[in-house]
Amino acid sequence: MNPYDFSASGLLLRSDEEYNRGDEEYKIAITAMGLSFGSLAISSKEKARTILRHGAPVDPEKEYEHIVERLGIEYTSVPDLGETPITNAALAVVKLAIFNSVNLDDVTEVDLATESAKELSKNRAVEIIKYVNMMSDALDRHGIHIGHLKERSNGAADRKAVHTNQHQSACDSAGQELYEDAKDGINLHSKKLLIASDHASYRKQRPEDETGGFGAVAMLIEPAATAKGGLLISSKFLGEANMDSMEFLKNVVYDIGGGISLINTDPIVMGNHSNYTYHFLAFNALLSAFKMANEHIRSIEDVAKYDLAWHVPYTNMPLDSIAYFYRHLSRINPELSAANEKELGVAEPLLPNFKRLETEFEFLHDIGEAYLPFSRIGEELSRISGSDLSETARNELASIYTAALERSLPQQAKLSALAMNRVIEKYNGEIGEDIVALIRSTAEGLLSASEKPSLSLKEVNLILEKLSSKITEFEKDDTKYNMALRRTEGHKALMEMTHTPESVEFSKYIGNIDTASAPLSLASLIANTENDKKICVNFYGSTSSDIWLMIEKRNIEDMKAAITANWKYEMERRRYINAEEYLDIERKRRIAPVANEGLPLFSTATFTDMNEEELLSQVRKMMDYSCSTVSNFSIAPEKSEVVSRVRSRSRNAE
């Protein structure tokens, strides 16, 4: 039976019986993974040399120490000119096929999860199919057959054509797709490629640029009922939490008119506000999953019975997450709290009267949402003044924006004041009177200022100064305590029991890759651990949503070998660049549509092309890295000396 049944109108119909086989816990399985990263990489030591603060160079050694201590990033993956999330996604599919002996003829659906696709109206999954088949045709000509993804002909309904989707909801879009498939199941005849591919691009020469990486992870999804093994995702352990938040912004800044808008191409990230929002949602989503599974989080053992794979915007964030889990447990376990205080010599910094850590984080989120819109406005102004436009254009834009800002600030001041009063009502009796008084006086100041016909950002910031300083002071103390807690024996034990260091090992050398961050952590955990424990994997979207999935491993020896070989190949093929080269490449990327024709697949602003000779060279090297996968391909031996040598070595090993 065909996996798809199209009516005359072209609508997709699926048999309910085949789509969801009853109440089995495991409905889908990840049966193969393919990894692809940038052809270039830069060390954090070199990256530190590019950082500017307030427009001035920093001490590279001190900046590097900060990067390593706070972020834990050693190297960052960098795309060469011509490498894009779309070309890289296509290469990840080819690598999945090569390292896992997957025949692409069997694939029925291709889904792309990305935050980086620029042409939002286009389904870029269609392009990925085209590029994969372009490479497959070239390999066919040399006797290497990985199969083809069946394309639609002129948009017509085709019973055998691969179905496509694009998901673009920030860093959790791959998790959203897995969540829905795990809950509802997929057609028994389906084999789906889910590709997470991103270039996490931040403002160059700013500290946040340190967390921007480049990479793609392709996953083959099959019905658990027909899969011979793999990573089976439970339908009985699905957790989610979400909230409306401005902690990550990638949006239109100002409509100039005539169909022209000033747009943020690099996101605005709200620092600690983003971190607290994530940790609040991550814990609540995990509680949701445990509740669904009729379990509880009351002790270290409740968490430690699972291995954990994480959303990893920077390598040390999961260390913070483990610390916050530990702190949650200590708040409901007086003995654990006393042991921490004795070992550290200090008590946990608390906002007055809060008992639950999650309530405290929710308060910090809510009060931040009330006053941080003005920080966003200041960041937007700084981007205009620091842009590559001519001085005349910058001044003109700044003048237009400032005039509009002065007209809109009174309304924003009023809205922020109302939001602050709602915070007081919501946490009545839970926050101390001194903080209540500070919030109330700030709200009154904003309401009074909102009565003015025009208002400057400087005036608003003066009103906010005491409140924002109080919150910043607490956040610094909280961060300092969390760093100290990471040195305790209890934290170290929880880290080891959940194999968190193994789950972030790959990320040390890649950096953040947005929606591919969690799949990379999962691959790292599979490659670097030897046990039968179940895995909880976390996807977080900077749209302020969080997901936890539980995975059971079955017969994953071949998958583990494939991931390991793929990773080794990726690390050894890339070229390391220095600070000057990095800045030059990023400048060219933003200005000129040029491409490196030495890439196997490359793109400019107007076309995507392929270097067949380089593609063949790289594929042969891939096969050289993994003897066990080569023998399953249909290859003409006389056309590949490398293949013959690999097969000979494999036979000798036997």
N, C-alpha and C positions, 0 to 999 in steps of 0.2 A: 504493500500500500504506500502511495506517495505521502510524504510528510505534510503536503499542502493540498488543499482542495479549493480551487477558485471558482466562484460563481461567475455568471455571465458579466456581472458588474465589476469583477476583479477583486471582490472582497475576500479576505482570508477566512476560511472556515476550518475549525478543528474539532475533532470528536472529543466530547467531554470525557469519555471513558479513557481515551488515549492521553488527553492533556493532563489529567490529574487522576492518578490511580489510587483513589481512596485516601486513607489516613496514614499511609506509611510515613515514618519519620523522615526518611531521606528520599527526596524527589529528584534532586540533581547532583551531579558530580563534576568537579573540575578534573579532567583527565590528562591535560597536558598544559605546559606553560612555555612561552617563548619570551626572551628578554632582548631588548635592543636599546643601546644608549648612544650618546653622542660620540663622534669620532675623536673628540678632543676632551681634555680634562685639565683643570687647574687646581693646584694645591691651595689649601687655605692660607699657607704662608705667603704665596704669591698673591692670592686674592686680597689679603690684608693690605698689600701695598697699593691697592686701587681705591681703598675706602677714604672718603672725605667726610668730615663732620663740620657742619656750618660752612661748607665750601673750602675748608682747609685740610691739608693732609694730616693723617694721624700717625702716631708712632707705630710702625708695622709690627714690632715685637709685642707691644701691649695689646694691639688689636687682635693679633693671632692668639695670644693667651686667652683673650675674652672669647674668641670663636670656639676654641677647643674646650674651654671650661664650661661655657654657657650652652653652646650649640652642639659640640661633639662632632663637627664635620671636618674630615681630613682632606677630602677632595670633592670637587664639583664637576659633574658631567656637563660638557659644553657642546652645543651643535656647531658643526662646521658650516660655512656659508653654503646654503643649498639644502641643508638638513632641516626638515620641518616636522612637526608632530604627525603629519599625514604620511610623509615618506617613511618616517621612522616606524609608524604603525604597520605599514606594508612590510617593512623589513622584519618586524617582530613576528609577523605571520609566517614568513618564509623560514625564519629561525625556529619557530615552533614546529613546522613541518620537518625540517632537517634534523633537529636534535631529538624529536620524539617519534619519528617515522610515521607522521600523520599524512594521510592521503587527502588533499584538499578537495578532491572530487566528492567526498562524502559530506562536506559542509553544506548546511541548509540555510544558515543565517549568519550575518555579520553585523555586530553592534559596536559602535564606537562610543566610548566615554571620554570626553575631553573638556577642558576648560579653555583651551588655547586656540581653537579653530576661529579664524577671524571672520570668515564669511558665514554669518550666523544663519542665513536663509538657505544654505546649501546642506544637503546630506552628504557629508564627506566620506561616509562609509562606502558610498558608490565609487568614489575615487580610489579608495584603498583597494577595492576589488580589481579595478582597472590596473593599478600599479602591480598588485600581486601577480595578476595574469601576464602582465608585460614581462616580469622577471621569470615566471614559470615557462613562458614560451622560449625565452633565451636559454634556460637550463635544458629544456627539451632538445634544443638543437645540439646540445653537447651530451645527450644521453642520460641526463639526470631528470627524473620524473617525480615531481611532487604533487601533481594534480592541478586542477584549475577550479576557480570559483565561477560558477555559471552566472553570466550576466544577463540582464533583461535586454531584449531587442527592441530598441526604439520606444521603451517605456511600456511595451505591451505585456499583458499578463502571460506568464510562462510557468507551467507547473513545476519545472525543474530549476527555475531561476532562484538564486540566493536572495532571501529577504534581507532588508537592511533597516537599521535604525541608528539615530545619533542621539546621545544623551548628554546634555550640557548643563548640569546642575553642580558646578564646582567640583570639589574634591571627593564627593561621595557618589558620583553618578554611576560608577562601576558597582559600588555597594548597593545602590538602589535597584539595579538590574538583578543582581544576585539575590537580593531580598525577595523581590517579586517572584522570581523563578522558584526559589526555595519554598515559598508559601503556596504557590499555585501549581507548580510542576510545569513541564514542557512536553511537547509532543513526543511520543515514544520513538519516533523515527528521526528526531532532530539531532543535529550536531551544530552547536552554535559557537562562533568565534566572538568572544567579548574582548575588545582591545581597549585598554586604558593608555592614553598617550598624551603627554603634555610637555610644554616648555614653561616652567614656572619662572616667568620673567618679572623682575622687580627693577626699581630705579637703579641704574648703574652708578657706581661710586658712592652708594649709600649703604649703611650697615645691613639693611634688609636684603640687599642683593646677594649676601652670603648664603641665603637659603634657597636660591633659585637654581634648579637643576634641569636636566633634560633626559627623557627616557620613555619607553613604552613597554608594557607587559601584555602579551596576548594570552588569553586563556581559552581552552576548548571546553565547552559545557555540554554534557550529555545527560540523558535521563539516568538516574541512579539505578533503575530497574534493569537497564541493559548494559551499564558500564561494568567492565571487568575489575575495576578498581579506581583509585584516585582519591580526591578530597571531597567527601560527601557532606553536603550542607544540610543541617537539621532544619525541619520545618517547625520543630517544637521549641527552638531556642532562637527566637528572633526578637531583638530589642531595638527600639527607636525612641528618640527624643528630639524635639525641635522647638525653636522659638524665633520670633521676629527680632533680628539684630542687625546693627550696622557695623559689625566688627570687621568686615572685609568688604571693600567697595571697588567695583569695576564698572563704572557707569558714565552716563552723559553728565558733564559738569555744567555746561551752559549752552543754550541754544542761541547761536549768533544771529540766525535768521537766514532766509533764502535757502533753507534746506541744509545749512552748514552748522555743525555743532562742534564744540570743544569736548574731546572725549579722553578719559583716562585709558591709556593702553596698558599701563602698569598699575596694579591695584594699590589702594590705600589700605594699610593694615594698622589696626588700632592697638598695637603693642600688647601690654598686659591685659587690656580689655578683651582682646582676641583669645589670649591664653585662658583667662578665667571662664569665658563663655564656653570654650572647648571642654575644659575639665568638668564644668558643671553638667554639660550635656552628655559627656562620655559616661559619667557615673550614673546619671539617670537612665540612660539607654541601657546600661548594663543591668541596673536594677529591674528594668522592664523585661529584659531577656530572662533573668533569673526567676522573676515572678511568673512569666509565661511557662517556664519549665518547672514551676512549683518548687523552686529552690530558694535559698536565702544567702545573703552575704553578711555573716556574723563573725567570721574568724578568718585568719590568714589562710587556713586550709581550704575554706570555701572558694577563694580566688585561686589558690595555688594548685588546685586539682586540674587546672587547665594550663596549657601553654598559651601565651598571648602574642598576637601579631597586631601591629599598630598602624594607625595613620601617623606618618613620620614627616612633618614639615621640617623638622631638624632632629638629628639623631638623639639628642638628650631629652626631647619632650616626653618619650615614654618613661624615662627615669623620674621625671616630675610626676607623671600620672601614677606610677607605682607609689611614690611618696604620698600623693593625695589619697590613694586607696588605703595606705597604711595609717594616715591621719584619721580617715573616716573610721577605721576599725578602733583606733585608740580612743576616739570620742565615745564609743559605746562600750569600751573595755577599760575601766579605771586602772587595772594592773598594767596594761600595755602603756597607757598614758604616763603612769608613774615611772615605768622603766625607761621610757624615752627621755623624760625630764631628768632622771638621774644620770643617764649616759651623756646627754648633751649639756647639762648644767643650766638649761634655760627652759622656761615653759613655752608652750605653743602660743604665738601671738593671736589673740582673738579680738574681734570686734565685740563690744559689750553685749552680753546676754545671749549671744548665739550659741546654740547647742549643736545643731547639725552643720557640718562643713558645707553641705550643698545649699542650705539656706543662706549662708554667708556669701557663697559664690553668686547665688541668684541676686542677692542684694547688690553686690559689686557690679553685676551686669546691669541691673535696672538703673542704678544711680549713674553709671557710666553712659547709658543710653540717653540720660537726661542732659548731660553737659558736654559730651564728646562731639556733638554736631559742630560745635565751634572749632574744635581741633581739626575736624575734617575741612572746614572752610579755610582755615589757615594753611593747611597742606595744599589745597587747591591753588591758593594764591602763590605759594612758594613754587609750585610747578610751572605756573605761568612765567614768573620771574626767572626761573632756572631753565627755561626751554631753549631749544636750538634756534628759535625764531630770531629775526633781526631785532635790534634794540627798538626800532620804531614800532614794529609789530607787537613786541612784548608790552611796550608802554600803552599802546592802543587797547590791546586785550585787557590789560590790568585795569585800565581806566573804565572800560565797559563793565567789567566784572565787579569792580569796586562800587560803581554807581548802583548796579543792580543789587549788590550785597547790602548796601546801606538802606535800600528800600525794604529788603526782605528780613533784615536782622531783627527789627522790632517784633515781627510775627513769630520768628524762631525763638526769641527771648521769652515771649508769652507761652509758647508751647513747652519750652523747657521748664519754665516755672510750674506749669500745671503738672508736668511729668514728675517733678520733684515732690509736689504735694501728694501725688498718688503713691509715691514711694513711702512717704511718712505714714499714710493710711494703711498700706499693705503690710508694713513691718511694725505696726503699732504694738508696743510692749516687748519687741524683740531687739530693738536697737536702743542704745543708751540715750539719755536725755541730752547729753552734750552734742551728739551727732544729729539728733532731731533738731535741736536749736540751730545748728550750723546749716543744715539743709533748708530749714524754714526761712532763716534770714537771707540765704542766697536766693531762694525763690522770690521773696519779697523784693529784693534788689532788682531781679530780672523783670518782675512785673512792673515796677516803677519805671525802669528804663524803657520798657516796651511802649510806654505812653508817648515817648518822643517821636517826632515825625521821621527822624533818621537816627541811626545809631552806628557807632564804629565798633570794629572787632576789639580794639584796644579797651574800650569802655566795658565791653562784656567780659573780657578776660580779667579785668580788675575786680569785677563783681564775683567771678568764679574762683579767684585766687586762693582764698582760705579753704574752700571745700575741696578743690582739686589737689591742693597741697596735702590736706589731711588724708585723702584717699591714696595719693602717691606714697606718702610716708608709710601707711599700713602695707601697701603692696610691696614696698622695699623690704620691710620687716618680714613679711610673709615669704617672699622669695629667698631671703637670707636663711630663714628657718628651714625651708624646703631643701635648700642646698645642704644644710647641716644634717638634716634627717637622712639624706642619701648616704651618709657615712656611718649610720647606725647598723648594728648587726641584724636587726629585724628587717630593715629595708634591703640589705644585701641578700638575706635569706629569701625574701619574697621575689627579688629579681632573679635569683638563681632557680627557684622553684618554678617560675613561669617562663624561664628561658628567654627573658626579655633581651639580654645582650646578644643572643644568637639571632633574634628577630630583627635587630637594627644593624647587624654587621654589614650588610650590603649597602645600606643607606649612608654609612660613613664615607663611601667612595663615590656617591652619586649626588647627594643633596636632595632637595625636595623635588618631586615630580608630580605634584598635585594629585589628580585622581588615580595615578599609578603608584602612589606612595604605599598604600595598604597592600596591594598585590605584591609589590616588591618586598615588603616586610614578610608576607606569607611565604614567598619563595625563599627568602633568607632563612626563615625558621625551618623549612623543609630541608634545605641543603645543609644546615649546620647542627641539626639535632638527630639523635638516635633514640627514639622512644615511641610508645604507642599512645601517648596522651592525646586527648582531644584538644582542639585549638579554638580559642575565641579570637575572632579577628574584628578589628574596629575600623570603620570608615567614618570620617568626619568631613562634612561639607562646609565650606566657608559661607554658605547660605544659612549657616547655623542649624544644621541637622546632623544627627549622629545615629549610627547603626552598629549593632553587634550581631555577628553570625557565629554559630558553633559548627565546627568541622570535625569529622571523623576520618582518620587516615586508613585506607585499605589498599594493600598491594601497591605501594608507592615507590618501590625500589627503582624501577625504570625511570619514573618521573624525577626522583631525587638525582639519579645519575645524569639525566638530561639537563636539569637545572644547573648542576655543578659544572658540566662541560660547557654549557652556554655562558655561564658567568665567567669561567676562566678565559674563554675566547674573547668575551667583551673587554675584560680587563687588559689582556695582553695586546689587543689590536689598537687601542686608542693611543693618541699622541698627547704628550703633556706640554702645555704652553705656559709662558710666563705672563706677568702682569701687563707688559706692553702689548704682547700679542693679543691678550684677552680684550683689552680696551680697543685695539684696532679692529678686531673681528666684530665686536659689538657695534662700533661706529659704522662699519661697512654694512652690517646687517640692517641697520635702521635707515640707511641712506640709499645705497645702490643695490639694484636687483641682480647681483652677481652670484655665481655658484662655482663650487669646486668640482670640476669635471672628473676628478679622481674618485669620486664617490660612486658606489654601485647604483644608487638611485638618488637623484638630486632635483631641486626645484628652484625656479626663480619666480618673480612676480607674474610671469606670463606663460610658463610651461613647466612640465615635469619631464625629465629625460633619464636615460639610463646608460651607464658605461658597461657594456656586456662583458668585456674582458675583465674588468675589476669585479663585477658580480660573480663571474665564474671563479676567479681567484679566491674570493672570500668564501664562497660556498664550499670549495674544495678544502679550505682551511678549517671550516666548521666541521666537515666530515672527518678531518684528520684528528679533531679533538674528541671525537666520540665514536670509537670502533663499534660499539654495540648497536648504534643506530644505523650505521651505513649498510649493513648486510640486508636490511629490509627494503632498500630502495631498488628500483629498476634502473640499473646503470650499465652503460656499455663500457666494460673494463678497458678496452683498448683506447678509449678517449680520456682516461683519467689514471695517470701513473700514481697519483696520491691515493686513489681508492684501492688500487691493487696492493699498494704498500700497507695500507691500513688493514685490509682483509688478511694479508699474509701475517701481519703482526698479531691479529686477533686469533688466527688459527694456531700460531706458535704458542700463544698464551694458553690456549686450551690444552 
